[in-house]
Amino acid sequence: MVSDPVTLQYILNNPSFHLSPTLQALMLWAFGPRSVILRTGNDHAQLRASLNPAFTAAAVRQYKPVFVKVAQSITEQLDNSVALSIDMCPLLSDATLKSISEVVFGCAVEELGADFVEHNTHLAHLGTSQSAGQILLLHRAIYLPTTTFGALRAQLNFANREGWRLVRQKIEAAKVGLETDGDLYGVLVNSNSLREEDIVGQTSVIMAAGQDTTANTLSFGLIELAKNPQLQNSLRAEIHAAIGTDHENIPYDGMPLLNTFIKESLRMYPAEAVSERVASEDVVLPLSESVATTAGERINQIHLRKGEILTLAIASYQRMESRWGDDANTFRPSRWLDGTVYRGEAIGPYANLLSFHGGPRTCLGWRFASVL
């Protein structure tokens, strides 16, 4: 298990490390062989380069009206609720699903039908109910007549069917001169840099990857707010002062407390606490500090043999006292403003965190998630 930042950075940027057999099996089940997650080498680099234009900062700014509309919908639901307690998890999951539907596919979630919601929800539940042992032992048994495999096959079939329908819809709309680049799939179709089947091949991962991951981190952040009324009041006051009555032009960069709250939520509650990688050849792992072996010898590197599997302890890294301060296990957004946070080399795309991983396989939708 690895939490050393130098070692993590080396692993995430080194082509000698691949997804472990367990993770490969899970990703193949859930997202299909054309998913960018399962591509390797030049194939992965080329596909990712073609997908990037739909995930740039400029593209995400274009999607902000959708996020505002969804946030207003949640606010209205909360205002109209008469319950003494509210379960925010399904509410946030529904909100992120609506955002994905409109931003990615260019249509309301209702237009995609009940099957879209059902398959996404089922996949999320399956992802939390299967152990690593089950996945590893059964990764070649996708065609067995079990409930789990049946649900996965149904989800993949649905994603492929909807993906083809949406791509062809964008192509036909472009032919008659209609505007189609207001959503992610429209941008990809108009770029002419991807084969249709490669766009369709991302449907399953886009449908599922950002929904519960984002919603879960948000839910934990709201729990922290509920435990800290003073922080809650300060955050509310900052947002009201910054936005005023103009909900169209929200100055996100002008709300330091909101930004630190987002960073602290991502730090304390990453969507993926651990990940796995396997070495495809013998490698030497560097360490940021020397460590003592059981024999009492101090070493600055670790020799790893081909085929050995490493667990990347993302959650442990994000609670290291040497990086985040003596109170690293405490939810304290102000650490991002008072100089507590380590300012050295960055190993992730956002705030030196690994919540979106790092290196060539950094989550494409990290800007999407941080804005949402």
DOBA-394529 format. One record per residue (C-alpha): residue number from 0; residue in three letters; chain; x, y, z. Coordinates in steps of 0.02 Angstrom, whole numbers, plus 32768, in hexadecimal, padded with zeros to 4 digits. Example, Ala and Ser with C-alpha at 12.3 -4.5 7.8 and 13.67 -1.06 7.14 Angstrom:
BEGIN
SITE     k     r   c      x      y      z
SITE     0   Ala   A   8267   7F1F   8186
SITE     1   Ser   A   82AC   7FCB   8165
//
This chain:
BEGIN
SITE     k     r   c      x      y      z
SITE     0   Met   A   8000   8000   8000
SITE     1   Val   A   804A   80A7   7FC9
SITE     2   Ser   A   8025   8155   800C
SITE     3   Asp   A   80D0   81A8   7FF1
SITE     4   Pro   A   80B0   823C   7F7B
SITE     5   Val   A   8152   8225   7F18
SITE     6   Thr   A   812E   816C   7EFF
SITE     7   Leu   A   8079   818E   7ECE
SITE     8   Gln   A   80AE   8210   7E50
SITE     9   Tyr   A   812D   8197   7E06
SITE    10   Ile   A   80AE   810B   7DF6
SITE    11   Leu   A   8024   8177   7DAA
SITE    12   Asn   A   809A   81BE   7D27
SITE    13   Asn   A   80F8   811F   7CFC
SITE    14   Pro   A   80BC   80B8   7C66
SITE    15   Ser   A   8100   801C   7CBB
SITE    16   Phe   A   8068   801A   7D2D
SITE    17   His   A   7FBB   7FE4   7CF3
SITE    18   Leu   A   7F13   7FC7   7D44
SITE    19   Ser   A   7F14   7F29   7DAC
SITE    20   Pro   A   7EB8   7E8F   7D69
SITE    21   Thr   A   7E2F   7EB0   7DE8
SITE    22   Leu   A   7E14   7F62   7DAC
SITE    23   Gln   A   7E20   7F30   7CF5
SITE    24   Ala   A   7D98   7EAE   7D10
SITE    25   Leu   A   7D28   7F2B   7D68
SITE    26   Met   A   7D40   7FB0   7CE3
SITE    27   Leu   A   7D21   7F34   7C56
SITE    28   Trp   A   7C80   7EFC   7CA8
SITE    29   Ala   A   7C41   7FAA   7CC7
SITE    30   Phe   A   7C7F   8011   7C34
SITE    31   Gly   A   7CAD   7F9E   7BA3
SITE    32   Pro   A   7D50   7F87   7B42
SITE    33   Arg   A   7D49   802D   7AE2
SITE    34   Ser   A   7D47   8096   7B80
SITE    35   Val   A   7DDA   810E   7B92
SITE    36   Ile   A   7DFB   80C1   7C3C
SITE    37   Leu   A   7E2C   801B   7BEE
SITE    38   Arg   A   7E95   805F   7B5E
SITE    39   Thr   A   7F51   8056   7B70
SITE    40   Gly   A   7FEE   80A2   7B22
SITE    41   Asn   A   7FDC   810E   7A87
SITE    42   Asp   A   7F28   80D5   7A70
SITE    43   His   A   7EFC   8120   7B19
SITE    44   Ala   A   7F60   81C0   7AFA
SITE    45   Gln   A   7F0E   81DF   7A51
SITE    46   Leu   A   7E5E   81BE   7A8F
SITE    47   Arg   A   7E78   822C   7B27
SITE    48   Ala   A   7EBE   82B9   7ABA
SITE    49   Ser   A   7E21   82B0   7A4E
SITE    50   Leu   A   7DAF   82B3   7AE7
SITE    51   Asn   A   7E09   8344   7B3D
SITE    52   Pro   A   7DB4   83D5   7ADF
SITE    53   Ala   A   7D0E   83A9   7B2F
SITE    54   Phe   A   7D59   83B4   7BDE
SITE    55   Thr   A   7DC1   8453   7BD7
SITE    56   Ala   A   7DA5   84E7   7C4B
SITE    57   Ala   A   7D50   8546   7BBD
SITE    58   Ala   A   7CDB   84B4   7B9B
SITE    59   Val   A   7CAC   84A3   7C52
SITE    60   Arg   A   7C84   855D   7C5D
SITE    61   Gln   A   7C09   8540   7BD1
SITE    62   Tyr   A   7BAE   84C0   7C3D
SITE    63   Lys   A   7B98   8530   7CD6
SITE    64   Pro   A   7AE3   8561   7CAE
SITE    65   Val   A   7AB5   84AA   7CBF
SITE    66   Phe   A   7B07   849F   7D6A
SITE    67   Val   A   7AAC   853D   7DA2
SITE    68   Lys   A   7A05   84F8   7D69
SITE    69   Val   A   7A20   8453   7DC4
SITE    70   Ala   A   7A57   84AE   7E63
SITE    71   Gln   A   79BA   851A   7E5D
SITE    72   Ser   A   7951   847C   7E4B
SITE    73   Ile   A   79A0   8432   7EE8
SITE    74   Thr   A   7983   84D4   7F46
SITE    75   Glu   A   78CB   84D3   7F17
SITE    76   Gln   A   78B9   841E   7F4F
SITE    77   Leu   A   7907   8447   7FF7
SITE    78   Asp   A   789B   84E3   800B
SITE    79   Asn   A   77FE   847D   7FE9
SITE    80   Ser   A   782D   83F0   805F
SITE    81   Val   A   77CD   83E5   8102
SITE    82   Ala   A   7831   8354   8149
SITE    83   Leu   A   7898   836D   81E7
SITE    84   Ser   A   7928   830D   8198
SITE    85   Ile   A   7959   82FA   80E1
SITE    86   Asp   A   79BF   8271   8090
SITE    87   Met   A   7A33   82D4   8020
SITE    88   Cys   A   7A88   823F   7FCD
SITE    89   Pro   A   79FE   8213   7F50
SITE    90   Leu   A   79DC   82CC   7F34
SITE    91   Leu   A   7A92   82EE   7F07
SITE    92   Ser   A   7AA0   824F   7EA0
SITE    93   Asp   A   7A07   8284   7E3D
SITE    94   Ala   A   7A50   8333   7E26
SITE    95   Thr   A   7AF6   82F4   7DE3
SITE    96   Leu   A   7A9C   827C   7D6E
SITE    97   Lys   A   7A34   830C   7D29
SITE    98   Ser   A   7AD2   8373   7D0F
SITE    99   Ile   A   7B29   82E4   7CB4
SITE   100   Ser   A   7A91   82C8   7C45
SITE   101   Glu   A   7A87   837D   7C0C
SITE   102   Val   A   7B40   83A6   7C05
SITE   103   Val   A   7B78   8306   7BB0
SITE   104   Phe   A   7AE4   82D3   7B46
SITE   105   Gly   A   7A8A   8379   7B2F
SITE   106   Cys   A   79E1   833E   7B6E
SITE   107   Ala   A   797F   8336   7C0F
SITE   108   Val   A   798A   8296   7C73
SITE   109   Glu   A   78D0   827B   7C56
SITE   110   Glu   A   78F0   8270   7B9B
SITE   111   Leu   A   7966   81DE   7BB6
SITE   112   Gly   A   78DC   8181   7C11
SITE   113   Ala   A   78CB   811C   7CB0
SITE   114   Asp   A   7945   8099   7C70
SITE   115   Phe   A   79D3   8119   7C74
SITE   116   Val   A   79B6   813E   7D2C
SITE   117   Glu   A   799A   8087   7D57
SITE   118   His   A   7A39   8048   7D02
SITE   119   Asn   A   7AA5   80D1   7D4D
SITE   120   Thr   A   7A61   80B2   7DFC
SITE   121   His   A   7A75   7FF6   7DEB
SITE   122   Leu   A   7B29   8007   7DB2
SITE   123   Ala   A   7B53   8077   7E46
SITE   124   His   A   7B08   7FF7   7EBE
SITE   125   Leu   A   7B68   7F69   7E6D
SITE   126   Gly   A   7C0A   7FCA   7E7A
SITE   127   Thr   A   7BF9   7FD3   7F37
SITE   128   Ser   A   7BBD   7F20   7F52
SITE   129   Gln   A   7C47   7EBE   7EF9
SITE   130   Ser   A   7CE6   7E94   7F57
SITE   131   Ala   A   7D91   7E92   7F06
SITE   132   Gly   A   7D94   7DD6   7F1E
SITE   133   Gln   A   7CF0   7DBE   7EC2
SITE   134   Ile   A   7D2B   7E2B   7E32
SITE   135   Leu   A   7DD3   7DD3   7E24
SITE   136   Leu   A   7D8B   7D22   7E2A
SITE   137   Leu   A   7CFD   7D42   7DB2
SITE   138   His   A   7D4A   7DBD   7D36
SITE   139   Arg   A   7D3C   7D3D   7CA9
SITE   140   Ala   A   7C8A   7D0C   7CD2
SITE   141   Ile   A   7C2A   7D9F   7C8A
SITE   142   Tyr   A   7BB6   7D2A   7C29
SITE   143   Leu   A   7B7E   7CC5   7CC0
SITE   144   Pro   A   7AC2   7CD5   7CE0
SITE   145   Thr   A   7AD0   7D33   7D85
SITE   146   Thr   A   7A74   7DCF   7DBD
SITE   147   Thr   A   7B15   7E35   7DC5
SITE   148   Phe   A   7B53   7E05   7D19
SITE   149   Gly   A   7AA5   7E18   7CD0
SITE   150   Ala   A   7A9B   7EC9   7D12
SITE   151   Leu   A   7B47   7EF4   7CCF
SITE   152   Arg   A   7B1F   7EAF   7C22
SITE   153   Ala   A   7A7B   7F0F   7C21
SITE   154   Gln   A   7AD2   7FB0   7C55
SITE   155   Leu   A   7B56   7FA0   7BCD
SITE   156   Asn   A   7AD5   7F76   7B49
SITE   157   Phe   A   7A6C   800B   7B7C
SITE   158   Ala   A   7B03   8080   7B7B
SITE   159   Asn   A   7B37   8047   7ACD
SITE   160   Arg   A   7A87   8056   7A8A
SITE   161   Glu   A   7A6E   8105   7AD1
SITE   162   Gly   A   7B1D   8139   7A9D
SITE   163   Trp   A   7AFE   810C   79E7
SITE   164   Arg   A   7A54   8161   79EA
SITE   165   Leu   A   7A9C   8203   7A31
SITE   166   Val   A   7B33   8207   79BD
SITE   167   Arg   A   7AC7   81EC   7923
SITE   168   Gln   A   7A4F   8270   7962
SITE   169   Lys   A   7ADE   82EE   796F
SITE   170   Ile   A   7B1D   82C1   78C1
SITE   171   Glu   A   7A71   82D7   7871
SITE   172   Ala   A   7A56   837B   78CC
SITE   173   Ala   A   7AFD   83BE   788E
SITE   174   Lys   A   7AD1   838D   77DB
SITE   175   Val   A   7A39   8400   77DC
SITE   176   Gly   A   7A98   8490   782B
SITE   177   Leu   A   7A5C   8480   78DE
SITE   178   Glu   A   7ACC   84B5   796F
SITE   179   Thr   A   7B14   8419   79C0
SITE   180   Asp   A   7BAF   844F   7A20
SITE   181   Gly   A   7B53   8485   7ABE
SITE   182   Asp   A   7B73   83DC   7B10
SITE   183   Leu   A   7C06   8366   7B20
SITE   184   Tyr   A   7BCD   82E7   7A9E
SITE   185   Gly   A   7BA9   8372   7A23
SITE   186   Val   A   7C59   83B6   7A3B
SITE   187   Leu   A   7CA3   8309   7A1E
SITE   188   Val   A   7C3B   82E8   7982
SITE   189   Asn   A   7C65   8393   7939
SITE   190   Ser   A   7D1F   837F   7959
SITE   191   Asn   A   7D29   82F5   78D5
SITE   192   Ser   A   7DC0   82B1   7933
SITE   193   Leu   A   7D6B   8215   7975
SITE   194   Arg   A   7D19   8180   7923
SITE   195   Glu   A   7C62   8170   794E
SITE   196   Glu   A   7C7E   80CB   79A7
SITE   197   Asp   A   7D03   811C   7A16
SITE   198   Ile   A   7C88   81A2   7A4D
SITE   199   Val   A   7C02   811F   7A6E
SITE   200   Gly   A   7C82   80B9   7ACF
SITE   201   Gln   A   7C8D   8142   7B54
SITE   202   Thr   A   7BD2   8145   7B77
SITE   203   Ser   A   7BD2   80C8   7C04
SITE   204   Val   A   7C65   8114   7C63
SITE   205   Ile   A   7C21   81C5   7C50
SITE   206   Met   A   7B73   818F   7C87
SITE   207   Ala   A   7BB1   813E   7D25
SITE   208   Ala   A   7C5C   8180   7D57
SITE   209   Gly   A   7C2C   822F   7D8E
SITE   210   Gln   A   7B85   8210   7DE1
SITE   211   Asp   A   7B9C   81C0   7E8B
SITE   212   Thr   A   7C54   81F0   7E99
SITE   213   Thr   A   7C27   82A9   7E98
SITE   214   Ala   A   7B88   8290   7EFF
SITE   215   Asn   A   7BE3   822D   7F87
SITE   216   Thr   A   7C69   82B1   7FA0
SITE   217   Leu   A   7BE3   8338   7FA5
SITE   218   Ser   A   7B80   82D5   8025
SITE   219   Phe   A   7C14   82C6   809B
SITE   220   Gly   A   7C38   8380   8084
SITE   221   Leu   A   7B85   83A8   80B7
SITE   222   Ile   A   7B97   833B   8152
SITE   223   Glu   A   7C2D   83A4   8184
SITE   224   Leu   A   7BC8   8442   8167
SITE   225   Ala   A   7B3B   83FF   81D3
SITE   226   Lys   A   7BB8   83E0   8260
SITE   227   Asn   A   7BFF   8491   8254
SITE   228   Pro   A   7B75   8517   8256
SITE   229   Gln   A   7BF6   85A3   825B
SITE   230   Leu   A   7C48   8565   81BA
SITE   231   Gln   A   7B9C   854C   816F
SITE   232   Asn   A   7B68   85FF   8195
SITE   233   Ser   A   7C0C   8649   8157
SITE   234   Leu   A   7C01   85E7   80B4
SITE   235   Arg   A   7B4C   861A   8099
SITE   236   Ala   A   7B77   86D1   80B8
SITE   237   Glu   A   7C08   86CB   803D
SITE   238   Ile   A   7B9D   867D   7FB5
SITE   239   His   A   7B0E   86F8   7FCD
SITE   240   Ala   A   7B85   878C   7FCA
SITE   241   Ala   A   7BDE   8750   7F2D
SITE   242   Ile   A   7B46   871F   7EC8
SITE   243   Gly   A   7AC5   87A0   7EFC
SITE   244   Thr   A   7A36   8794   7E80
SITE   245   Asp   A   7AA1   8764   7DEA
SITE   246   His   A   7A9A   86A7   7DDD
SITE   247   Glu   A   7ADC   86A6   7D2B
SITE   248   Asn   A   7B8B   86ED   7D4A
SITE   249   Ile   A   7BC8   8697   7DE8
SITE   250   Pro   A   7C77   86D1   7E1E
SITE   251   Tyr   A   7CB9   8629   7E5B
SITE   252   Asp   A   7D6B   866B   7E6A
SITE   253   Gly   A   7D2C   86F6   7EDB
SITE   254   Met   A   7CEF   867D   7F62
SITE   255   Pro   A   7D8A   8641   7FC0
SITE   256   Leu   A   7D2A   85E7   8049
SITE   257   Leu   A   7CC2   8585   7FCB
SITE   258   Asn   A   7D5F   8551   7F6F
SITE   259   Thr   A   7DB5   8518   800E
SITE   260   Phe   A   7D18   84B8   803F
SITE   261   Ile   A   7D1C   845C   7F97
SITE   262   Lys   A   7DD6   8435   7FA9
SITE   263   Glu   A   7DC2   83F7   805B
SITE   264   Ser   A   7D2E   8389   802C
SITE   265   Leu   A   7D92   833B   7F9F
SITE   266   Arg   A   7E29   8325   8011
SITE   267   Met   A   7DCC   82D1   80A0
SITE   268   Tyr   A   7D51   826D   8039
SITE   269   Pro   A   7D9A   8238   7F91
SITE   270   Ala   A   7D21   81D3   7F27
SITE   271   Glu   A   7DA4   814A   7F16
SITE   272   Ala   A   7E02   812A   7FB8
SITE   273   Val   A   7E76   80A8   7F6C
SITE   274   Ser   A   7EA7   806E   7EBF
SITE   275   Glu   A   7F15   7FE4   7E7A
SITE   276   Arg   A   7FA3   7FD8   7DFD
SITE   277   Val   A   800C   7F46   7DC0
SITE   278   Ala   A   80C2   7F53   7D88
SITE   279   Ser   A   80DD   7F17   7CD5
SITE   280   Glu   A   8199   7F0B   7CF2
SITE   281   Asp   A   8217   7F14   7D7F
SITE   282   Val   A   8221   7FC6   7DC0
SITE   283   Val   A   8272   802B   7E4C
SITE   284   Leu   A   81FB   8099   7EAD
SITE   285   Pro   A   8240   813D   7EF3
SITE   286   Leu   A   8211   8179   7FA2
SITE   287   Ser   A   8200   822B   7FE1
SITE   288   Glu   A   8252   81F9   8086
SITE   289   Ser   A   82BD   8166   80BA
SITE   290   Val   A   8264   80DA   8118
SITE   291   Ala   A   82A4   8053   818C
SITE   292   Thr   A   8297   7F9C   8159
SITE   293   Thr   A   8270   7F10   81D3
SITE   294   Ala   A   832D   7EF1   81D7
SITE   295   Gly   A   834B   7FA3   8211
SITE   296   Glu   A   8397   7FDD   816D
SITE   297   Arg   A   835F   8087   8129
SITE   298   Ile   A   8332   8089   8070
SITE   299   Asn   A   8303   8113   7FF4
SITE   300   Gln   A   82B3   80A5   7F71
SITE   301   Ile   A   8253   8003   7F5F
SITE   302   His   A   8271   7F7C   7EDD
SITE   303   Leu   A   81D1   7F39   7E92
SITE   304   Arg   A   81C5   7E9C   7E28
SITE   305   Lys   A   815F   7E87   7D8A
SITE   306   Gly   A   80AE   7E50   7DB0
SITE   307   Glu   A   80A8   7E96   7E60
SITE   308   Ile   A   800B   7EF8   7E89
SITE   309   Leu   A   800E   7F9C   7EE9
SITE   310   Thr   A   7F7E   7FEC   7F47
SITE   311   Leu   A   7F7F   80A8   7F31
SITE   312   Ala   A   7F42   80EE   7FD7
SITE   313   Ile   A   7EF5   818F   7F99
SITE   314   Ala   A   7E93   81B3   8038
SITE   315   Ser   A   7F2E   8195   80A3
SITE   316   Tyr   A   7F96   820D   8039
SITE   317   Gln   A   7F11   8292   804C
SITE   318   Arg   A   7F19   8286   8109
SITE   319   Met   A   7FD7   8288   811B
SITE   320   Glu   A   800A   8303   81A3
SITE   321   Ser   A   80A9   8331   8143
SITE   322   Arg   A   803C   836F   80B4
SITE   323   Trp   A   7FA0   83B3   8106
SITE   324   Gly   A   7FD2   83E1   81B8
SITE   325   Asp   A   7FCB   8394   8265
SITE   326   Asp   A   7F0D   8392   825F
SITE   327   Ala   A   7F04   833A   81B7
SITE   328   Asn   A   7E77   82C9   81F5
SITE   329   Thr   A   7E0B   8360   821E
SITE   330   Phe   A   7D98   83B5   81A1
SITE   331   Arg   A   7DDB   8467   81A2
SITE   332   Pro   A   7DC9   84CC   8100
SITE   333   Ser   A   7E30   855C   8145
SITE   334   Arg   A   7ECF   84F2   8132
SITE   335   Trp   A   7ECC   8524   807A
SITE   336   Leu   A   7EDC   85DC   80A8
SITE   337   Asp   A   7F51   85DD   813F
SITE   338   Gly   A   7FEA   858A   80F2
SITE   339   Thr   A   7FD2   84E0   8143
SITE   340   Val   A   7FC7   8484   809D
SITE   341   Tyr   A   806B   8449   804F
SITE   342   Arg   A   8097   84B5   7FB8
SITE   343   Gly   A   8112   8442   7F5E
SITE   344   Glu   A   8103   83E0   7EBD
SITE   345   Ala   A   8052   83B8   7E82
SITE   346   Ile   A   8023   8303   7E66
SITE   347   Gly   A   7F6D   831B   7E35
SITE   348   Pro   A   7F10   8393   7DC1
SITE   349   Tyr   A   7EB8   83F3   7E4C
SITE   350   Ala   A   7EFB   8436   7EF1
SITE   351   Asn   A   7F85   83B2   7EFD
SITE   352   Leu   A   7EFF   8330   7F1C
SITE   353   Leu   A   7EED   8282   7ED2
SITE   354   Ser   A   7E30   8281   7ED9
SITE   355   Phe   A   7E33   8284   7E1B
SITE   356   His   A   7ED3   821B   7E11
SITE   357   Gly   A   7F68   8262   7DB2
SITE   358   Gly   A   7FDB   824A   7D1E
SITE   359   Pro   A   7F9D   8214   7C71
SITE   360   Arg   A   7F03   81C3   7CBE
SITE   361   Thr   A   7EC4   8259   7D1D
SITE   362   Cys   A   7E06   825B   7D1E
SITE   363   Leu   A   7DCD   82B8   7C82
SITE   364   Gly   A   7D37   82FF   7CDD
SITE   365   Trp   A   7D93   834B   7D71
SITE   366   Arg   A   7D64   83FD   7D42
SITE   367   Phe   A   7CB0   83C7   7D2D
SITE   368   Ala   A   7CAE   8379   7DDB
SITE   369   Ser   A   7D03   840B   7E33
SITE   370   Val   A   7C8A   848A   7DE9
SITE   371   Leu   A   7BF2   841E   7E0A
//
